[in-house]
Amino acid sequence: MTALPHAQTAAADHANIATPEQHAALAGLDRAHLIHPVAPWRRHEERGPTVLSSGHGVWLQDAQGRELLDAFAGLWCVNVGYGQESVVQAAVEQMRRLPYATGYFHFASEPAIRLAAKLVEITPASLTRAYLTLGGSESVDAAVRFIVQYYNNTGRPAKKHFIALERGYHGSSSTGAGLTALPVFHRGFDLPLATQHHIPSPNPYRHESGSDAAALIAASVASLRAKVAQLGAENVAAFFCEPVQGSGGVIVPPRGWLKAMADAARELDILFVVDEVITGFGRTGTMFACDAEGVQPDLMTLAKGLTSGYVPMGATMMSERVYAGIADGAPAGQPIGHGATYSAHPVSAAVALEVIRLYEEGGILANAQRVAARFAAGLAALRSHPLVGDVRCVGLLGALELVSDKASKRGFDPALGLADRLFALGYQHGLVFRSFGDHVLGFAPALTITEAELDVLFVRLCRVLDDALAAPDVRAAMAG
């Protein structure tokens, strides 16, 4: 099941270490030509890239030979760890057999057909159809387009407004970035659109109800009902949400929240769309976060863990009711005008099938469930650290929220640049995690991680926090 043991990686990766001259040349090309996602472009030109050269299991090596424990699975996605040979072979064999097959003109490939059937088998029972994309942003964009088509085809063309959560993330496409409620994805892009609306995040740490889960759930349901009433139910198409808000700071709503929101959406006659791009494929303990509460969505968006990041792929899962509304309401014989060149790509589908097999038959999902308690305990032990205000965790998805004052939950002045400094300290100590701008540290290690590797993670994380606490300006901020 697992990749090369950690002890075997040094010799295998030695050839990947760049000389100073090679690294400088590569960095120069990067600065001159490669546009990086969600980066300050001019600052990146000054800084240059951190070039990664190889990976095995939960371990990365950069081009200068530094060993790193990747506690974030790339970008929430490398769930099966780096270097799974069976996944590589699935891609190689499919490339030799049939490297590309269009889905247009009624063509298909065997891997795409089998993957669609497999996804219907393992996702909630309400979902019976799969549209295969190349990633999460495209999956969200497809969901919005299908929803618009659904209401137009079923005689309710006024239902054009969409509701999502503050601090939510639904990709960075022209449409999805408006459903996303993080300022950086709106600034300069003329977003959100007039048809895109947001209700408060179900954040127990920051919500006025505090630890009262029932009150927080009731407040979220009331917010959804109030927003629909304000817009008019006849004008609202759907409610989008993540079961756990990932890029918003790993915000974990109380158990029962997702089911309550699904029930409210159904009563309000709006579609319920669950974005499981991050939470899907074992990340939260069950195969999908919906499974933990028996939630049956109308649509579901997937990506990341679908192929474990080895190749691009996502999916938009759809209920039979939505599918039939679109299919039966279209002019007879006319195509539904949505698609892409690489929809249902056979190589990506072959990889996804093998990755899912590893989750189910290779013991990877079981391993994640087995080590989750150690992960949770390691995070919980840091609650007593002077910098840590909140600890949140579900499955192998977790976060620490750092504050300058625990009693008031006061954060840190952005002028300190603490988020970037924390990431740099992590790298210095051989640890990669997500350092959000509001001083939340996010963790999502590969589902293959061992308890011994989790121990290493927390030893290194303690050093990061202690070094940050030792900085005079940080101590001054905490005394202020």
C-alpha positions in Angstrom: 0.0 0.0 0.0 2.7 2.5 1.0 5.4 4.2 -1.0 9.1 3.8 -0.4 9.9 3.9 3.3 11.4 7.2 4.4 14.8 5.7 5.1 15.2 4.6 1.5 14.5 8.0 0.0 17.9 9.8 0.4 19.9 7.7 -2.1 17.0 7.6 -4.6 16.6 11.4 -4.5 20.3 12.4 -4.5 20.3 12.8 -8.3 17.4 15.3 -8.0 19.5 17.8 -6.0 20.4 20.8 -8.2 23.8 22.5 -8.2 23.6 26.2 -7.1 24.1 27.2 -10.8 21.3 24.9 -11.9 19.0 26.2 -9.2 19.8 29.8 -10.1 19.1 29.2 -13.8 15.8 27.5 -13.1 14.7 30.2 -10.6 15.5 32.8 -13.3 13.3 31.1 -15.8 10.5 31.0 -13.2 10.8 34.6 -12.4 10.7 35.6 -16.0 8.0 33.4 -17.4 5.8 31.3 -14.9 2.7 32.9 -13.5 2.0 31.4 -10.1 -1.6 30.9 -8.8 -2.8 33.2 -5.9 0.6 34.9 -5.6 1.8 38.5 -5.3 3.3 38.6 -8.8 6.0 41.3 -8.3 7.0 40.0 -4.9 7.3 36.5 -6.3 9.7 37.9 -8.9 11.8 39.2 -6.1 11.6 36.1 -3.9 11.8 33.4 -6.6 10.4 29.8 -6.4 10.9 27.0 -3.9 11.5 24.2 -6.3 10.4 20.7 -5.3 12.2 17.8 -6.9 10.7 14.5 -5.5 8.3 13.0 -3.0 7.8 9.6 -1.3 4.9 8.9 1.1 4.4 12.1 3.2 7.9 13.3 2.5 9.1 15.9 0.0 12.6 16.9 -1.1 13.4 20.3 -2.6 15.9 20.9 -5.4 18.6 21.8 -2.8 18.2 18.5 -0.9 16.1 19.7 2.0 13.8 17.1 3.4 10.2 18.2 4.3 7.3 16.5 6.0 4.3 17.6 3.9 1.5 18.1 6.4 -0.8 19.5 3.8 -0.8 16.8 1.1 0.3 19.2 -1.6 -2.9 21.4 -1.7 -5.3 19.2 0.3 -5.0 16.6 -2.4 -2.2 14.0 -2.3 -4.3 11.7 -0.1 -2.6 8.4 -1.1 0.9 10.0 -0.6 3.6 10.5 -3.1 5.1 7.7 -5.2 2.3 5.1 -5.3 3.6 2.9 -8.1 0.3 1.3 -8.9 -1.2 4.8 -9.7 1.7 5.6 -11.9 1.3 2.3 -13.7 -2.4 2.9 -14.2 -1.6 6.2 -16.0 1.2 4.6 -18.1 -0.9 1.6 -19.2 -3.8 3.9 -20.2 -1.5 6.2 -22.1 -0.1 3.3 -24.1 -3.6 1.9 -24.8 -5.6 5.1 -25.4 -4.1 8.4 -24.3 -7.1 10.5 -25.3 -10.8 10.0 -26.1 -13.3 12.8 -26.6 -16.6 12.6 -24.9 -18.2 14.6 -27.8 -20.2 12.9 -30.6 -21.3 10.1 -28.2 -17.7 8.8 -27.9 -16.5 7.3 -24.6 -13.7 5.3 -23.1 -13.9 2.4 -20.7 -12.1 4.1 -17.8 -14.5 7.1 -18.0 -17.6 4.9 -18.0 -16.4 2.7 -15.2 -15.4 5.8 -13.1 -18.8 7.4 -13.5 -20.4 4.2 -12.3 -18.0 3.9 -9.4 -18.7 7.4 -8.3 -22.4 6.8 -8.3 -21.8 3.7 -6.3 -19.7 5.4 -3.5 -21.4 8.9 -3.3 -24.7 9.5 -1.5 -27.7 7.6 -3.0 -29.3 10.7 -4.3 -26.6 11.2 -6.9 -27.0 9.0 -10.0 -25.1 10.9 -12.7 -21.5 12.1 -13.1 -20.1 14.8 -15.3 -16.3 14.5 -15.3 -14.2 17.7 -15.2 -10.5 18.6 -14.8 -10.7 20.0 -11.3 -12.7 21.6 -8.5 -13.2 25.1 -10.0 -14.5 23.5 -13.2 -16.8 21.2 -11.2 -18.4 24.2 -9.4 -18.7 26.2 -12.7 -20.4 23.2 -14.3 -22.8 22.8 -11.3 -23.9 26.5 -11.7 -24.4 26.1 -15.4 -26.4 22.9 -15.0 -28.5 24.5 -12.3 -29.4 27.5 -14.5 -30.3 25.0 -17.3 -32.4 23.0 -14.9 -34.6 25.9 -13.8 -34.9 27.2 -17.4 -35.9 23.8 -18.7 -38.4 23.2 -15.9 -40.2 26.5 -16.4 -38.7 28.5 -13.5 -36.4 31.0 -15.2 -36.5 33.6 -12.4 -34.5 31.3 -10.1 -31.1 32.8 -10.8 -29.8 33.8 -7.3 -27.2 31.7 -5.4 -26.4 31.7 -1.7 -23.1 30.5 -0.2 -21.2 31.0 3.1 -19.0 33.8 4.2 -15.4 32.5 4.3 -16.5 29.7 1.8 -14.3 28.7 -1.1 -15.7 27.3 -4.4 -12.9 27.8 -6.7 -11.6 30.7 -8.8 -13.5 30.4 -12.1 -15.3 33.5 -13.3 -18.5 32.2 -11.6 -17.2 30.2 -8.7 -14.9 32.9 -7.4 -18.0 35.0 -6.7 -19.5 32.1 -4.7 -16.2 32.0 -2.9 -16.3 34.6 -0.1 -12.6 35.5 0.4 -11.6 39.1 -0.5 -8.5 38.2 -2.5 -10.7 36.3 -5.0 -13.0 39.3 -5.5 -10.6 42.2 -5.5 -10.1 43.5 -9.0 -12.4 40.9 -10.6 -15.8 42.7 -10.2 -17.1 40.0 -7.9 -19.3 38.8 -6.4 -22.0 39.1 -9.0 -25.4 40.7 -8.2 -26.9 37.2 -8.1 -24.4 35.8 -5.6 -25.1 36.2 -1.8 -23.5 35.0 1.4 -24.7 34.2 4.9 -22.5 34.0 8.1 -20.0 31.2 8.5 -20.9 28.5 11.0 -17.7 29.1 13.0 -18.1 27.9 16.6 -14.9 29.8 17.8 -16.1 33.1 16.5 -19.9 32.8 16.7 -21.8 34.6 19.5 -23.4 31.3 20.5 -19.9 29.9 21.5 -20.0 26.2 22.4 -23.8 25.9 22.0 -24.0 23.8 18.9 -27.8 23.8 18.7 -27.9 27.6 18.9 -25.3 27.9 16.1 -27.2 25.5 13.9 -30.4 27.3 14.5 -28.7 30.6 13.7 -27.4 29.3 10.4 -30.8 27.9 9.4 -32.4 31.2 10.3 -29.8 33.1 8.2 -30.6 30.9 5.2 -34.3 31.4 5.6 -33.9 35.1 6.0 -31.8 35.5 2.9 -34.2 33.4 0.8 -37.1 35.5 2.1 -35.3 38.7 1.3 -34.6 37.5 -2.3 -37.9 35.7 -2.7 -37.9 31.9 -2.9 -39.1 32.1 -6.5 -35.8 33.8 -7.4 -33.3 31.6 -5.5 -31.7 28.7 -7.3 -29.4 27.0 -4.8 -27.4 27.0 -1.6 -23.7 26.0 -1.9 -21.6 24.9 1.1 -18.5 23.0 2.2 -19.1 20.5 5.0 -15.9 21.9 6.5 -14.8 25.3 5.2 -11.3 24.6 3.9 -9.6 27.7 2.6 -11.7 29.9 4.9 -9.6 28.5 7.8 -10.6 24.9 8.3 -13.9 25.8 10.0 -15.6 22.7 11.4 -19.4 23.2 12.0 -21.0 21.2 14.8 -22.4 17.8 13.9 -25.9 18.2 12.6 -25.3 21.5 10.9 -25.0 20.0 7.4 -28.2 17.9 7.7 -30.1 20.9 9.1 -29.0 23.1 6.2 -29.9 20.3 3.7 -33.4 20.0 5.2 -33.9 23.8 5.2 -32.9 24.1 1.6 -35.4 21.3 0.7 -38.2 23.1 2.6 -37.3 26.3 0.8 -37.4 24.7 -2.6 -33.8 25.5 -3.5 -31.2 23.0 -4.6 -28.6 21.9 -2.0 -25.1 21.7 -3.4 -22.3 20.2 -1.3 -18.7 21.1 -2.3 -16.6 18.1 -1.2 -13.6 19.0 -3.3 -11.5 19.1 -0.1 -13.5 16.9 2.3 -14.2 14.0 -0.1 -12.3 10.7 -0.4 -11.6 10.0 3.3 -10.3 13.3 4.4 -12.8 13.7 7.2 -12.9 10.0 8.2 -15.8 8.7 6.1 -15.5 8.5 2.3 -17.5 11.7 2.0 -18.4 14.2 4.7 -22.1 13.8 3.7 -22.0 10.2 4.8 -21.4 11.1 8.5 -24.9 12.7 8.6 -26.7 10.8 5.9 -27.1 14.0 3.8 -28.5 13.5 0.3 -27.5 16.5 -1.8 -28.9 17.5 -5.2 -25.5 18.1 -6.6 -22.0 17.4 -5.3 -18.6 18.8 -6.5 -15.5 16.6 -6.3 -11.8 16.8 -7.1 -8.4 16.7 -5.3 -8.6 13.3 -3.6 -10.3 11.8 -6.7 -6.9 11.3 -8.3 -4.9 12.2 -5.3 -3.5 15.1 -7.3 -1.5 12.8 -9.6 -3.4 14.1 -12.7 -6.1 16.7 -13.0 -9.7 15.6 -12.6 -12.9 16.6 -10.9 -16.6 15.6 -11.0 -20.0 17.2 -10.8 -22.4 14.6 -9.3 -26.1 15.1 -10.0 -29.4 13.7 -8.8 -31.8 12.0 -11.2 -34.3 14.8 -10.6 -31.9 17.5 -11.8 -30.7 15.3 -14.7 -34.2 14.5 -15.9 -35.3 18.2 -15.6 -32.4 19.2 -17.9 -32.8 16.3 -20.3 -36.5 16.3 -20.6 -36.9 20.1 -20.8 -34.4 20.6 -23.6 -35.6 20.8 -27.3 -35.9 17.3 -28.6 -32.6 16.1 -30.2 -30.7 19.3 -29.2 -27.5 19.0 -27.3 -27.0 20.5 -23.8 -24.3 23.1 -24.6 -21.7 22.4 -21.9 -18.5 20.5 -22.3 -14.7 20.7 -22.6 -12.0 19.0 -24.6 -10.7 17.1 -21.7 -14.0 16.1 -20.0 -13.8 12.5 -19.0 -10.2 12.2 -20.0 -9.3 8.5 -20.1 -5.9 8.8 -18.4 -7.3 10.8 -15.5 -10.2 8.3 -15.2 -7.8 5.4 -15.1 -5.8 7.1 -12.3 -9.0 7.9 -10.4 -10.2 4.3 -10.5 -6.8 3.1 -9.1 -6.8 5.7 -6.4 -10.3 4.8 -5.3 -9.2 1.1 -5.3 -6.4 2.0 -2.9 -8.8 3.8 -0.6 -11.1 0.8 -0.4 -8.9 -2.2 -1.0 -5.4 -0.9 -0.3 -6.1 0.0 3.3 -5.6 3.8 2.9 -9.0 4.8 4.2 -8.7 2.4 7.0 -5.3 3.8 7.9 -6.7 7.3 8.0 -9.4 6.2 10.4 -6.9 4.4 12.5 -4.4 7.3 13.0 -7.1 10.1 13.2 -7.1 9.8 17.0 -3.4 10.5 17.2 -3.7 13.4 14.9 -6.5 14.9 17.0 -4.6 14.3 20.2 -1.5 16.0 18.8 -3.5 19.1 17.9 -5.4 19.1 21.2 -2.1 19.0 23.1 -1.2 22.4 21.6 -4.2 24.1 23.0 -2.2 25.1 26.0 0.5 26.8 24.0 0.4 30.6 24.6 -0.2 31.3 20.9 -3.0 28.9 20.3 -6.6 30.2 20.7 -8.5 27.4 19.0 -8.0 23.8 17.9 -10.3 22.3 15.3 -10.2 18.9 13.7 -12.2 16.2 11.9 -10.6 13.1 10.5 -7.2 14.1 9.0 -8.2 17.7 8.5 -7.3 20.2 11.2 -6.2 23.7 12.2 -4.8 25.9 14.9 -6.0 29.5 15.2 -3.3 31.7 16.7 -4.3 34.7 18.8 -2.5 37.5 20.7 -4.9 37.2 23.6 -6.8 34.1 24.5 -9.5 35.7 26.6 -10.6 38.2 24.0 -9.7 36.0 21.0 -7.8 38.9 19.6 -5.7 38.2 16.5 -2.5 39.7 15.3 -1.9 42.9 13.3 -1.4 41.9 9.7 1.5 44.4 9.6 3.5 41.8 11.6 3.6 39.6 8.5 3.3 36.7 10.9 1.5 34.3 8.5 4.5 34.4 6.1 6.9 34.1 8.9 5.2 31.0 10.3 5.3 29.3 6.9 9.0 30.2 6.7 9.6 28.8 10.2 7.9 25.6 9.2 10.1 25.2 6.1 13.2 25.9 8.3 12.1 23.0 10.6 11.3 20.7 7.7 7.5 21.0 7.8 5.0 22.2 5.2 1.5 23.3 6.3 -1.0 26.0 5.2 -0.5 29.4 6.9 -3.6 31.5 6.3 -3.4 35.3 6.4 -5.5 35.4 9.5 -3.0 33.3 11.4 -4.7 30.0 11.1 -2.4 27.0 10.5 -4.0 24.3 8.4 -3.1 20.6 8.3 -4.2 17.9 5.9 -1.6 15.1 5.7 -1.7 12.2 3.4 -4.1 9.5 4.5 -1.1 7.1 4.5 0.7 8.9 7.3 1.8 6.7 10.2 1.6 7.5 13.9 5.4 7.8 14.0 5.3 10.4 11.2 2.5 12.2 13.1 4.8 12.4 16.1 7.5 14.0 13.9 4.9 16.4 12.6 4.0 17.6 16.1 7.6 17.8 17.3 8.4 20.1 14.4 5.2 22.1 14.8 6.0 22.8 18.5 9.4 24.2 17.4 7.7 26.5 14.9 5.3 27.8 17.6 8.1 28.2 20.1 10.3 30.1 17.7 7.3 32.4 16.7 6.6 33.0 20.4 10.3 34.0 21.0 10.2 36.8 18.5 10.2 40.2 20.4 7.5 41.8 18.2 5.2 38.8 18.7 5.7 38.9 22.5 5.0 42.7 22.4 1.8 42.1 20.5 0.6 39.6 23.1 1.4 42.0 25.9 -0.5 44.9 24.2 
